[in-house]
C-alpha cells in the first residue's frame, strides 16, 4: 500500500500561510502605526484665527433649529423629516437660489431596497448659483439633512451629524449669493444618507447630474466636534490632483487639516478608511473627484446626546470658514 505523500511545494505553502497568519496582527499594527505617523507629520496650522466671512450667528440659529425638538431628529419618512424639507425649501427661496430639483427645489424619490424602501416621502432639496463662466463644470456641495429621528421614544437630534453640515451649506449659499463664483455651484441638502446614501445615489439615477458635468464634490458631514482641533480631508489618495490645493488650504486654516482616512487596508492596516462612509461615495463610484470634510466619531455619535449643547462653537466656526476657503480655492483653480 502506497502512503499519500504531500508535495514539497504544498508543505512550503502551508508554512508560508501559517507564518502569515501568525504575523498578521503584528503587520496590521505596524501599518496602522506608520499611517498614524504619516498623519501626525503633516503641517501644523500657521494661522491663529480664521476671518469672519460667514454669518455665524445665522448659521448657529439654523443648526439649533435643525437639531430642535420641533424637527425630532429629521428622520426620513417621519414628520420631522418632512418638516425639514419644507423649511429648507423656504430657506433656499429666501436666499434666492435657482431651483434645481424635479419639482422646484425638491427631488422626490422612493428607495427600492433595504429598510429604506419602507420610508415614504424621501426627497433631496436642491438649488444652485450660476457661475460667471458657464463653460466650467459644476462644483457640487453636499450635506445630508436626515438623521435617526425618533426611535424607541427617544429623539436622536443629530446636531453634529449632520445639522452642522447643513447649516454650513446654507451659510455658504448666502455667502456666494453675495460673492458670485466662477463655477456654477449646486447646493444639495440630501436625504437618506443614514440608510444607504439614497439621496446622493438618486442624483445620478434620476439623471439630475451626469458625472462628466462635475468638477468636484465637496461633502460636509460632521463639522462641529473638536477632536484635538483636527479636521479630516478625505479624497486626495484617490485623486492626487487635490493634494496641492488641500496643502494650500492648510496654510490658510487655524485648524489641523489631516489628509487621509482614504487609504486601503493593505496600506494602513486597521486605520479607518472613509472612502465609502458618506454621500461622496456615490460620486466616487462614478469617478467624480471628491473631498469629504468631517471630524472623527465621538461619544455623542448616533446618540441622543448629539445636541447643540455638546458642539464646540468656535471650532465649528473655524471649520466652516476653512471649508469656505476650500470652495474658493477650487472655484479659482
BALOBA-1460 file (C-alpha; in Angstrom, 3 decimals):
// residues 333
<rec num="1" residu="x" x="0.000" y="0.000" z="0.000"/>
<rec num="2" residu="x" x="1.362" y="3.410" z="-1.038"/>
<rec num="3" residu="x" x="1.292" y="6.184" z="1.539"/>
<rec num="4" residu="x" x="-0.147" y="9.539" z="0.482"/>
<rec num="5" residu="x" x="2.715" y="11.966" z="0.145"/>
<rec num="6" residu="x" x="2.283" y="15.731" z="0.345"/>
<rec num="7" residu="x" x="4.415" y="17.508" z="-2.277"/>
<rec num="8" residu="x" x="7.187" y="19.775" z="-1.015"/>
<rec num="9" residu="x" x="5.607" y="22.839" z="-2.633"/>
<rec num="10" residu="x" x="2.418" y="22.220" z="-0.675"/>
<rec num="11" residu="x" x="4.367" y="21.931" z="2.575"/>
<rec num="12" residu="x" x="6.023" y="25.252" z="1.776"/>
<rec num="13" residu="x" x="2.627" y="26.789" z="1.090"/>
<rec num="14" residu="x" x="1.358" y="25.598" z="4.480"/>
<rec num="15" residu="x" x="4.416" y="27.067" z="6.200"/>
<rec num="16" residu="x" x="4.086" y="30.437" z="4.466"/>
<rec num="17" residu="x" x="0.353" y="30.593" z="5.217"/>
<rec num="18" residu="x" x="0.974" y="29.717" z="8.848"/>
<rec num="19" residu="x" x="3.643" y="32.371" z="9.220"/>
<rec num="20" residu="x" x="1.369" y="34.917" z="7.526"/>
<rec num="21" residu="x" x="-1.462" y="34.072" z="9.907"/>
<rec num="22" residu="x" x="0.836" y="34.287" z="12.931"/>
<rec num="23" residu="x" x="2.310" y="37.647" z="11.928"/>
<rec num="24" residu="x" x="-0.901" y="39.204" z="10.538"/>
<rec num="25" residu="x" x="-1.855" y="41.123" z="13.726"/>
<rec num="26" residu="x" x="1.712" y="42.436" z="14.000"/>
<rec num="27" residu="x" x="1.737" y="43.577" z="10.360"/>
<rec num="28" residu="x" x="-1.610" y="45.330" z="10.775"/>
<rec num="29" residu="x" x="-0.343" y="47.093" z="13.887"/>
<rec num="30" residu="x" x="2.812" y="48.228" z="12.087"/>
<rec num="31" residu="x" x="0.838" y="49.535" z="9.087"/>
<rec num="32" residu="x" x="-1.544" y="51.357" z="11.401"/>
<rec num="33" residu="x" x="1.393" y="52.886" z="13.284"/>
<rec num="34" residu="x" x="3.026" y="54.080" z="10.054"/>
<rec num="35" residu="x" x="-0.220" y="55.683" z="8.865"/>
<rec num="36" residu="x" x="-0.694" y="57.469" z="12.192"/>
<rec num="37" residu="x" x="2.887" y="58.695" z="11.958"/>
<rec num="38" residu="x" x="2.206" y="59.960" z="8.400"/>
<rec num="39" residu="x" x="-0.867" y="61.869" z="9.562"/>
<rec num="40" residu="x" x="0.899" y="63.450" z="12.524"/>
<rec num="41" residu="x" x="3.817" y="64.505" z="10.317"/>
<rec num="42" residu="x" x="1.541" y="66.756" z="8.272"/>
<rec num="43" residu="x" x="1.966" y="70.516" z="8.794"/>
<rec num="44" residu="x" x="0.603" y="72.281" z="11.840"/>
<rec num="45" residu="x" x="-1.665" y="75.333" z="11.408"/>
<rec num="46" residu="x" x="0.126" y="78.625" z="10.921"/>
<rec num="47" residu="x" x="-2.970" y="80.851" z="11.122"/>
<rec num="48" residu="x" x="-4.057" y="81.937" z="14.610"/>
<rec num="49" residu="x" x="-7.675" y="82.745" z="13.809"/>
<rec num="50" residu="x" x="-9.985" y="82.479" z="10.814"/>
<rec num="51" residu="x" x="-11.655" y="85.564" z="9.308"/>
<rec num="52" residu="x" x="-15.379" y="86.138" z="9.844"/>
<rec num="53" residu="x" x="-16.963" y="85.951" z="6.383"/>
<rec num="54" residu="x" x="-19.913" y="83.680" z="7.027"/>
<rec num="55" residu="x" x="-22.866" y="84.873" z="9.100"/>
<rec num="56" residu="x" x="-22.144" y="82.602" z="12.045"/>
<rec num="57" residu="x" x="-24.993" y="83.942" z="14.197"/>
<rec num="58" residu="x" x="-27.467" y="82.909" z="11.488"/>
<rec num="59" residu="x" x="-25.582" y="79.653" z="10.974"/>
<rec num="60" residu="x" x="-25.926" y="78.739" z="14.642"/>
<rec num="61" residu="x" x="-29.618" y="79.652" z="14.566"/>
<rec num="62" residu="x" x="-30.044" y="77.286" z="11.614"/>
<rec num="63" residu="x" x="-28.157" y="74.494" z="13.374"/>
<rec num="64" residu="x" x="-30.187" y="74.981" z="16.546"/>
<rec num="65" residu="x" x="-33.463" y="74.722" z="14.649"/>
<rec num="66" residu="x" x="-32.349" y="71.664" z="12.688"/>
<rec num="67" residu="x" x="-31.399" y="69.957" z="15.971"/>
<rec num="68" residu="x" x="-34.521" y="71.073" z="17.823"/>
<rec num="69" residu="x" x="-37.396" y="69.155" z="19.388"/>
<rec num="70" residu="x" x="-39.642" y="70.536" z="16.660"/>
<rec num="71" residu="x" x="-37.830" y="68.567" z="13.924"/>
<rec num="72" residu="x" x="-37.430" y="65.477" z="16.152"/>
<rec num="73" residu="x" x="-34.193" y="64.229" z="14.649"/>
<rec num="74" residu="x" x="-35.179" y="64.696" z="10.980"/>
<rec num="75" residu="x" x="-35.919" y="61.030" z="10.357"/>
<rec num="76" residu="x" x="-36.634" y="60.122" z="6.733"/>
<rec num="77" residu="x" x="-40.338" y="59.320" z="6.384"/>
<rec num="78" residu="x" x="-41.118" y="60.872" z="9.771"/>
<rec num="79" residu="x" x="-42.929" y="64.149" z="10.395"/>
<rec num="80" residu="x" x="-39.670" y="65.849" z="11.374"/>
<rec num="81" residu="x" x="-38.057" y="64.881" z="8.078"/>
<rec num="82" residu="x" x="-40.983" y="66.268" z="6.059"/>
<rec num="83" residu="x" x="-40.954" y="69.487" z="8.044"/>
<rec num="84" residu="x" x="-37.208" y="69.834" z="7.433"/>
<rec num="85" residu="x" x="-37.790" y="69.575" z="3.691"/>
<rec num="86" residu="x" x="-40.352" y="72.391" z="3.829"/>
<rec num="87" residu="x" x="-38.051" y="74.563" z="5.924"/>
<rec num="88" residu="x" x="-35.103" y="74.013" z="3.577"/>
<rec num="89" residu="x" x="-37.285" y="74.930" z="0.597"/>
<rec num="90" residu="x" x="-38.202" y="78.187" z="2.318"/>
<rec num="91" residu="x" x="-34.540" y="78.916" z="3.137"/>
<rec num="92" residu="x" x="-33.398" y="78.229" z="-0.443"/>
<rec num="93" residu="x" x="-36.158" y="80.543" z="-1.672"/>
<rec num="94" residu="x" x="-35.205" y="83.297" z="0.777"/>
<rec num="95" residu="x" x="-31.522" y="83.053" z="-0.208"/>
<rec num="96" residu="x" x="-32.500" y="83.291" z="-3.867"/>
<rec num="97" residu="x" x="-31.086" y="80.004" z="-5.149"/>
<rec num="98" residu="x" x="-32.242" y="78.784" z="-8.566"/>
<rec num="99" residu="x" x="-34.468" y="75.733" z="-8.099"/>
<rec num="100" residu="x" x="-32.638" y="72.610" z="-9.310"/>
<rec num="101" residu="x" x="-34.909" y="69.722" z="-8.346"/>
<rec num="102" residu="x" x="-37.579" y="67.874" z="-10.317"/>
<rec num="103" residu="x" x="-40.397" y="69.709" z="-8.505"/>
<rec num="104" residu="x" x="-38.984" y="73.152" z="-7.812"/>
<rec num="105" residu="x" x="-36.327" y="72.684" z="-5.169"/>
<rec num="106" residu="x" x="-37.442" y="69.143" z="-4.312"/>
<rec num="107" residu="x" x="-36.300" y="65.917" z="-5.904"/>
<rec num="108" residu="x" x="-38.652" y="63.241" z="-4.604"/>
<rec num="109" residu="x" x="-37.740" y="59.572" z="-4.912"/>
<rec num="110" residu="x" x="-38.543" y="56.159" z="-3.475"/>
<rec num="111" residu="x" x="-35.735" y="53.832" z="-2.319"/>
<rec num="112" residu="x" x="-36.182" y="50.287" z="-3.603"/>
<rec num="113" residu="x" x="-34.041" y="48.066" z="-1.352"/>
<rec num="114" residu="x" x="-33.194" y="47.578" z="2.309"/>
<rec num="115" residu="x" x="-35.037" y="49.194" z="5.181"/>
<rec num="116" residu="x" x="-35.067" y="52.481" z="3.265"/>
<rec num="117" residu="x" x="-37.721" y="51.090" z="0.894"/>
<rec num="118" residu="x" x="-40.222" y="51.280" z="3.779"/>
<rec num="119" residu="x" x="-39.667" y="55.029" z="4.129"/>
<rec num="120" residu="x" x="-42.117" y="57.266" z="2.300"/>
<rec num="121" residu="x" x="-41.629" y="60.914" z="1.407"/>
<rec num="122" residu="x" x="-37.865" y="60.940" z="0.800"/>
<rec num="123" residu="x" x="-36.589" y="63.991" z="-1.091"/>
<rec num="124" residu="x" x="-33.436" y="65.971" z="-1.749"/>
<rec num="125" residu="x" x="-33.546" y="69.772" z="-1.656"/>
<rec num="126" residu="x" x="-31.507" y="71.294" z="-4.490"/>
<rec num="127" residu="x" x="-30.633" y="74.832" z="-5.521"/>
<rec num="128" residu="x" x="-27.843" y="76.453" z="-7.476"/>
<rec num="129" residu="x" x="-25.998" y="79.704" z="-8.035"/>
<rec num="130" residu="x" x="-24.995" y="80.306" z="-11.632"/>
<rec num="131" residu="x" x="-21.282" y="80.860" z="-12.206"/>
<rec num="132" residu="x" x="-19.820" y="83.719" z="-14.192"/>
<rec num="133" residu="x" x="-18.264" y="81.235" z="-16.664"/>
<rec num="134" residu="x" x="-20.951" y="78.820" z="-17.926"/>
<rec num="135" residu="x" x="-18.330" y="76.739" z="-19.758"/>
<rec num="136" residu="x" x="-16.886" y="75.497" z="-16.458"/>
<rec num="137" residu="x" x="-18.067" y="72.239" z="-14.833"/>
<rec num="138" residu="x" x="-20.137" y="72.176" z="-11.642"/>
<rec num="139" residu="x" x="-18.923" y="72.284" z="-8.085"/>
<rec num="140" residu="x" x="-21.414" y="70.214" z="-6.074"/>
<rec num="141" residu="x" x="-21.658" y="70.995" z="-2.344"/>
<rec num="142" residu="x" x="-23.460" y="68.291" z="-0.365"/>
<rec num="143" residu="x" x="-24.637" y="67.794" z="3.221"/>
<rec num="144" residu="x" x="-27.235" y="65.262" z="4.340"/>
<rec num="145" residu="x" x="-30.081" y="66.666" z="6.433"/>
<rec num="146" residu="x" x="-31.576" y="63.361" z="7.613"/>
<rec num="147" residu="x" x="-30.667" y="61.779" z="10.931"/>
<rec num="148" residu="x" x="-32.045" y="58.890" z="13.018"/>
<rec num="149" residu="x" x="-35.205" y="60.724" z="14.090"/>
<rec num="150" residu="x" x="-37.499" y="59.286" z="16.735"/>
<rec num="151" residu="x" x="-36.514" y="55.797" z="17.870"/>
<rec num="152" residu="x" x="-37.973" y="53.870" z="20.803"/>
<rec num="153" residu="x" x="-39.349" y="57.063" z="22.320"/>
<rec num="154" residu="x" x="-36.058" y="58.975" z="22.136"/>
<rec num="155" residu="x" x="-35.081" y="61.833" z="19.855"/>
<rec num="156" residu="x" x="-31.746" y="61.458" z="18.117"/>
<rec num="157" residu="x" x="-31.112" y="65.152" z="17.492"/>
<rec num="158" residu="x" x="-28.121" y="64.899" z="15.162"/>
<rec num="159" residu="x" x="-26.629" y="68.314" z="15.891"/>
<rec num="160" residu="x" x="-23.176" y="67.339" z="14.646"/>
<rec num="161" residu="x" x="-24.493" y="64.560" z="12.366"/>
<rec num="162" residu="x" x="-25.418" y="66.425" z="10.291"/>
<rec num="163" residu="x" x="-27.189" y="69.651" z="11.231"/>
<rec num="164" residu="x" x="-23.662" y="71.095" z="11.316"/>
<rec num="165" residu="x" x="-23.070" y="70.306" z="7.638"/>
<rec num="166" residu="x" x="-26.467" y="71.597" z="6.501"/>
<rec num="167" residu="x" x="-26.141" y="74.863" z="8.436"/>
<rec num="168" residu="x" x="-22.693" y="75.354" z="6.862"/>
<rec num="169" residu="x" x="-24.201" y="74.614" z="3.429"/>
<rec num="170" residu="x" x="-26.812" y="77.343" z="3.955"/>
<rec num="171" residu="x" x="-24.177" y="79.787" z="5.221"/>
<rec num="172" residu="x" x="-22.092" y="79.230" z="2.095"/>
<rec num="173" residu="x" x="-25.119" y="79.644" z="-0.154"/>
<rec num="174" residu="x" x="-25.727" y="83.054" z="1.442"/>
<rec num="175" residu="x" x="-22.064" y="83.979" z="1.020"/>
<rec num="176" residu="x" x="-21.846" y="83.024" z="-2.654"/>
<rec num="177" residu="x" x="-25.129" y="84.729" z="-3.424"/>
<rec num="178" residu="x" x="-23.343" y="87.949" z="-2.429"/>
<rec num="179" residu="x" x="-19.973" y="86.927" z="-3.953"/>
<rec num="180" residu="x" x="-20.745" y="85.198" z="-7.274"/>
<rec num="181" residu="x" x="-18.450" y="82.252" z="-8.138"/>
<rec num="182" residu="x" x="-16.794" y="81.375" z="-11.461"/>
<rec num="183" residu="x" x="-18.190" y="77.831" z="-11.473"/>
<rec num="184" residu="x" x="-21.881" y="77.145" z="-11.089"/>
<rec num="185" residu="x" x="-22.428" y="75.842" z="-7.541"/>
<rec num="186" residu="x" x="-25.058" y="73.210" z="-6.770"/>
<rec num="187" residu="x" x="-26.172" y="73.185" z="-3.126"/>
<rec num="188" residu="x" x="-27.594" y="69.753" z="-2.326"/>
<rec num="189" residu="x" x="-29.254" y="69.009" z="1.019"/>
<rec num="190" residu="x" x="-29.565" y="65.239" z="0.755"/>
<rec num="191" residu="x" x="-31.927" y="62.734" z="2.332"/>
<rec num="192" residu="x" x="-31.404" y="59.069" z="3.291"/>
<rec num="193" residu="x" x="-27.679" y="59.185" z="3.977"/>
<rec num="194" residu="x" x="-28.196" y="57.214" z="7.169"/>
<rec num="195" residu="x" x="-29.931" y="54.388" z="5.265"/>
<rec num="196" residu="x" x="-27.647" y="53.847" z="2.309"/>
<rec num="197" residu="x" x="-26.841" y="57.213" z="0.674"/>
<rec num="198" residu="x" x="-30.028" y="57.026" z="-1.381"/>
<rec num="199" residu="x" x="-30.271" y="60.798" z="-1.804"/>
<rec num="200" residu="x" x="-26.830" y="61.031" z="-3.411"/>
<rec num="201" residu="x" x="-27.480" y="57.918" z="-5.463"/>
<rec num="202" residu="x" x="-30.722" y="59.336" z="-6.857"/>
<rec num="203" residu="x" x="-28.965" y="62.461" z="-8.110"/>
<rec num="204" residu="x" x="-27.439" y="60.182" z="-10.741"/>
<rec num="205" residu="x" x="-30.109" y="57.515" z="-11.169"/>
<rec num="206" residu="x" x="-32.735" y="60.159" z="-11.978"/>
<rec num="207" residu="x" x="-30.094" y="61.898" z="-14.141"/>
<rec num="208" residu="x" x="-30.266" y="65.276" z="-12.464"/>
<rec num="209" residu="x" x="-26.493" y="65.058" z="-12.595"/>
<rec num="210" residu="x" x="-24.130" y="63.412" z="-15.049"/>
<rec num="211" residu="x" x="-20.561" y="62.665" z="-13.944"/>
<rec num="212" residu="x" x="-18.998" y="64.478" z="-16.877"/>
<rec num="213" residu="x" x="-20.718" y="67.720" z="-15.796"/>
<rec num="214" residu="x" x="-18.968" y="67.807" z="-12.400"/>
<rec num="215" residu="x" x="-15.535" y="69.117" z="-11.471"/>
<rec num="216" residu="x" x="-15.679" y="68.189" z="-7.780"/>
<rec num="217" residu="x" x="-17.956" y="67.123" z="-4.940"/>
<rec num="218" residu="x" x="-17.337" y="68.825" z="-1.595"/>
<rec num="219" residu="x" x="-19.177" y="66.835" z="1.066"/>
<rec num="220" residu="x" x="-19.718" y="68.143" z="4.619"/>
<rec num="221" residu="x" x="-20.703" y="65.611" z="7.273"/>
<rec num="222" residu="x" x="-19.988" y="66.290" z="10.969"/>
<rec num="223" residu="x" x="-18.069" y="69.545" z="11.366"/>
<rec num="224" residu="x" x="-18.642" y="70.734" z="14.912"/>
<rec num="225" residu="x" x="-16.988" y="68.429" z="17.473"/>
<rec num="226" residu="x" x="-13.465" y="69.464" z="18.431"/>
<rec num="227" residu="x" x="-11.246" y="66.363" z="18.495"/>
<rec num="228" residu="x" x="-7.818" y="67.857" z="19.189"/>
<rec num="229" residu="x" x="-8.755" y="70.661" z="16.777"/>
<rec num="230" residu="x" x="-8.494" y="68.297" z="13.813"/>
<rec num="231" residu="x" x="-10.472" y="68.257" z="10.580"/>
<rec num="232" residu="x" x="-10.153" y="65.305" z="8.229"/>
<rec num="233" residu="x" x="-9.991" y="65.908" z="4.466"/>
<rec num="234" residu="x" x="-10.699" y="62.654" z="2.607"/>
<rec num="235" residu="x" x="-10.129" y="62.100" z="-1.094"/>
<rec num="236" residu="x" x="-6.605" y="63.084" z="-2.146"/>
<rec num="237" residu="x" x="-5.353" y="59.471" z="-2.162"/>
<rec num="238" residu="x" x="-7.835" y="58.629" z="-4.915"/>
<rec num="239" residu="x" x="-7.477" y="61.977" z="-6.698"/>
<rec num="240" residu="x" x="-3.860" y="63.159" z="-6.244"/>
<rec num="241" residu="x" x="-4.579" y="66.419" z="-8.077"/>
<rec num="242" residu="x" x="-6.420" y="67.532" z="-4.927"/>
<rec num="243" residu="x" x="-3.374" y="67.270" z="-2.673"/>
<rec num="244" residu="x" x="-1.737" y="70.554" z="-3.674"/>
<rec num="245" residu="x" x="-4.830" y="72.764" z="-3.124"/>
<rec num="246" residu="x" x="-5.542" y="70.978" z="0.161"/>
<rec num="247" residu="x" x="-1.980" y="71.629" z="1.301"/>
<rec num="248" residu="x" x="-2.510" y="75.274" z="0.397"/>
<rec num="249" residu="x" x="-5.741" y="75.173" z="2.371"/>
<rec num="250" residu="x" x="-3.813" y="74.096" z="5.473"/>
<rec num="251" residu="x" x="-1.688" y="77.234" z="5.152"/>
<rec num="252" residu="x" x="-4.877" y="79.308" z="5.383"/>
<rec num="253" residu="x" x="-6.574" y="77.468" z="8.251"/>
<rec num="254" residu="x" x="-6.366" y="77.653" z="12.017"/>
<rec num="255" residu="x" x="-7.496" y="74.028" z="12.396"/>
<rec num="256" residu="x" x="-5.278" y="70.987" z="11.838"/>
<rec num="257" residu="x" x="-6.168" y="69.605" z="8.411"/>
<rec num="258" residu="x" x="-5.313" y="65.910" z="8.075"/>
<rec num="259" residu="x" x="-5.237" y="64.473" z="4.557"/>
<rec num="260" residu="x" x="-6.139" y="60.828" z="4.890"/>
<rec num="261" residu="x" x="-8.739" y="58.301" z="6.047"/>
<rec num="262" residu="x" x="-8.953" y="57.285" z="2.375"/>
<rec num="263" residu="x" x="-6.308" y="54.571" z="2.026"/>
<rec num="264" residu="x" x="-6.941" y="50.805" z="1.668"/>
<rec num="265" residu="x" x="-6.157" y="48.330" z="4.431"/>
<rec num="266" residu="x" x="-3.040" y="46.998" z="2.696"/>
<rec num="267" residu="x" x="-1.569" y="50.490" z="3.103"/>
<rec num="268" residu="x" x="-2.822" y="51.421" z="6.571"/>
<rec num="269" residu="x" x="-3.775" y="48.229" z="8.411"/>
<rec num="270" residu="x" x="-6.685" y="48.814" z="10.777"/>
<rec num="271" residu="x" x="-6.743" y="52.597" z="10.308"/>
<rec num="272" residu="x" x="-10.172" y="53.824" z="9.193"/>
<rec num="273" residu="x" x="-10.999" y="54.292" z="5.514"/>
<rec num="274" residu="x" x="-13.902" y="56.725" z="4.962"/>
<rec num="275" residu="x" x="-13.963" y="56.458" z="1.166"/>
<rec num="276" residu="x" x="-17.473" y="54.976" z="1.223"/>
<rec num="277" residu="x" x="-18.741" y="56.323" z="4.548"/>
<rec num="278" residu="x" x="-20.946" y="59.243" z="3.423"/>
<rec num="279" residu="x" x="-22.638" y="60.735" z="0.360"/>
<rec num="280" residu="x" x="-19.366" y="61.323" z="-1.515"/>
<rec num="281" residu="x" x="-19.394" y="57.552" z="-2.076"/>
<rec num="282" residu="x" x="-21.862" y="57.905" z="-4.944"/>
<rec num="283" residu="x" x="-19.660" y="60.488" z="-6.666"/>
<rec num="284" residu="x" x="-16.530" y="58.367" z="-6.220"/>
<rec num="285" residu="x" x="-18.303" y="55.288" z="-7.629"/>
<rec num="286" residu="x" x="-18.763" y="57.320" z="-10.825"/>
<rec num="287" residu="x" x="-15.144" y="58.550" z="-10.868"/>
<rec num="288" residu="x" x="-16.093" y="62.087" z="-9.821"/>
<rec num="289" residu="x" x="-13.359" y="63.634" z="-7.614"/>
<rec num="290" residu="x" x="-14.455" y="64.435" z="-4.066"/>
<rec num="291" residu="x" x="-13.263" y="65.997" z="-0.843"/>
<rec num="292" residu="x" x="-15.086" y="64.914" z="2.293"/>
<rec num="293" residu="x" x="-14.665" y="67.174" z="5.307"/>
<rec num="294" residu="x" x="-15.547" y="65.721" z="8.703"/>
<rec num="295" residu="x" x="-14.398" y="65.006" z="12.233"/>
<rec num="296" residu="x" x="-13.707" y="61.599" z="13.814"/>
<rec num="297" residu="x" x="-16.505" y="59.706" z="15.542"/>
<rec num="298" residu="x" x="-17.063" y="60.822" z="19.135"/>
<rec num="299" residu="x" x="-19.026" y="59.773" z="22.210"/>
<rec num="300" residu="x" x="-22.196" y="61.559" z="21.001"/>
<rec num="301" residu="x" x="-22.143" y="59.996" z="17.518"/>
<rec num="302" residu="x" x="-25.544" y="58.388" z="16.790"/>
<rec num="303" residu="x" x="-26.623" y="59.015" z="20.371"/>
<rec num="304" residu="x" x="-29.461" y="61.171" z="21.788"/>
<rec num="305" residu="x" x="-26.680" y="63.316" z="23.304"/>
<rec num="306" residu="x" x="-25.687" y="64.709" z="19.893"/>
<rec num="307" residu="x" x="-27.228" y="68.053" z="20.802"/>
<rec num="308" residu="x" x="-26.418" y="71.720" z="20.246"/>
<rec num="309" residu="x" x="-25.050" y="71.975" z="23.802"/>
<rec num="310" residu="x" x="-22.332" y="69.439" z="23.002"/>
<rec num="311" residu="x" x="-20.799" y="71.088" z="19.961"/>
<rec num="312" residu="x" x="-17.769" y="73.379" z="20.082"/>
<rec num="313" residu="x" x="-18.961" y="76.636" z="18.542"/>
<rec num="314" residu="x" x="-15.580" y="78.301" z="17.947"/>
<rec num="315" residu="x" x="-14.140" y="75.139" z="16.397"/>
<rec num="316" residu="x" x="-17.256" y="74.849" z="14.217"/>
<rec num="317" residu="x" x="-16.856" y="78.447" z="13.069"/>
<rec num="318" residu="x" x="-13.196" y="77.870" z="12.173"/>
<rec num="319" residu="x" x="-14.021" y="74.651" z="10.305"/>
<rec num="320" residu="x" x="-16.830" y="76.343" z="8.352"/>
<rec num="321" residu="x" x="-14.514" y="79.161" z="7.295"/>
<rec num="322" residu="x" x="-11.915" y="76.545" z="6.302"/>
<rec num="323" residu="x" x="-14.415" y="74.732" z="4.077"/>
<rec num="324" residu="x" x="-15.393" y="78.097" z="2.568"/>
<rec num="325" residu="x" x="-11.715" y="78.644" z="1.736"/>
<rec num="326" residu="x" x="-11.675" y="75.210" z="0.094"/>
<rec num="327" residu="x" x="-14.613" y="76.128" z="-2.142"/>
<rec num="328" residu="x" x="-12.936" y="79.428" z="-3.034"/>
<rec num="329" residu="x" x="-9.678" y="77.637" z="-3.910"/>
<rec num="330" residu="x" x="-11.366" y="75.061" z="-6.112"/>
<rec num="331" residu="x" x="-13.530" y="77.729" z="-7.734"/>
<rec num="332" residu="x" x="-10.426" y="79.782" z="-8.575"/>
<rec num="333" residu="x" x="-8.381" y="76.778" z="-9.764"/>
